[in-house]
């Protein structure tokens, strides 16, 4: 089992920045990749960024050049640095961990609201 706890969300004006954190605990060695997803009201959950165990990263086109995913292995934590935020980035952001098996784990989410 893996437990994920997100933090760092909040209210920010357009053009501003936020950094989200996701601390993992439990069976850390079982994790193959960790991702950030987001879900806006009335919309499907979408993949924002991912980082694999080897360090390779992937970003949704909508956030490329503005968001950066990173990790601190010593702290079992991943981060999502979000710059140049736009109102359309407003959503609940969820941390996800994918195990080497088919297991997947979710955090409780952290709200990001960008005002225009």
Secondary structure, DSSP 4 states (H G I P E B T S, - for coil): -EEEEEE--EEEETT--EEEEEEEEESGGGEEEEEEEEE-TTS--EEEEEEETTS-EEE-TTTTTTEEEEEEGGGTEEEEEE-S--GGG-EEEEEEEEESSS-EEE---EEEEEE-
